[in-house]
Amino acid sequence: YDDDRIAFIDTTKQSVVATTEVAKPHTIAISPNGKLAYVGSQAPGNFALVIIDVGARAVVGSVKLDKPPRDLEFSHDGKALYFTQAGINAVQVLDPKSDKVVAEIPTGPSPHMANFFPNTTLGIALVQGSSELLLFDPATYKPVRSVGVGKQPHWVTVSGDGKTAYVSNEGSNDVSIVDLASGRTETVTVGNAPRKLVVQP
């Protein structure tokens, strides 16, 4: 972020092999086919989603934004890029074919992350201000129902069978385990301010 660049890492050598200039990069989403990366650029007065050709390691386009981008995630099928912007109570839906915002999913205050995971029928958004997991229809972009989780939910991932969601709650130092069919939740206390989560295949 402070160097205004993104780094390409060779995972066999665990070393940086190239860098590309992007002003104040925050979050990166890579298309399912691995060809493009979208980077949230939080440069004051020039907020954007910067598009990177991964093979060429070069900027090939950008999408101008009114507000600073927060998180951005590709749906598992690559048909949508979901992203949030500071101060906007909705998830933005970008069509990667046209690089146009085609819809908004209304949420409560301060949505952070949204995604449509494999083996699920509904998309998931985390809303920090109302401490909820919001389920939405990825075809109509309409909210379906919400489930209360811990304070300031930051990240969500889903089990391989698509039945269970795991939510890190940065403000309550715990993880919510949500049965997506019933909405039942369990809570596991963890260390201070948990953020990212990964489910091992």
Sequence and secondary structure as in RCSB ss.txt:
>XXXX:A:sequence
YDDDRIAFIDTTKQSVVATTEVAKPHTIAISPNGKLAYVGSQAPGNFALVIIDVGARAVVGSVKLDKPPRDLEFS
HDGKALYFTQAGINAVQVLDPKSDKVVAEIPTGPSPHMANFFPNTTLGIALVQGSSELLLFDPATYKPVRSVGVG
KQPHWVTVSGDGKTAYVSNEGSNDVSIVDLASGRTETVTVGNAPRKLVVQP
>XXXX:A:secstr
 TTSEEEEEETTTTEEEEEEE SSEEEEEE TTSSEEEEEE  TT  EEEEEETTTTEEEEEEE SS EEEEEE 
TTSS EEEEETT SEEEEEETTTTEEEEEEE SSSEEEEE  TT SSEEEEETTTTEEEEE TTT  EEEEEE S
SSEEEEEE TTSSEEEEEETTTTEEEEEETTT  EEEEE SSS        
